[in-house]
Amino acid sequence: MHERLARYPVADDQIAPTRLGNAIRRFEEYGYDRYRLDTQVLWNELTGCVPDQVRRQV
């Protein structure tokens, strides 16, 4: 249950009307909450450490 709730934004005014919107919003918050990184920096770090095949798919 806690894992499912963690997929959604913390504040009620941050909840989006779709699951995709909530997932994107949560990813934006996760980078800062966990690593104090901007979302763009976090995304570049993630894509920099994955295999080439995964990077091409993204």
Beta strands, then each sheet from edge to edge (+ up, - down):
end
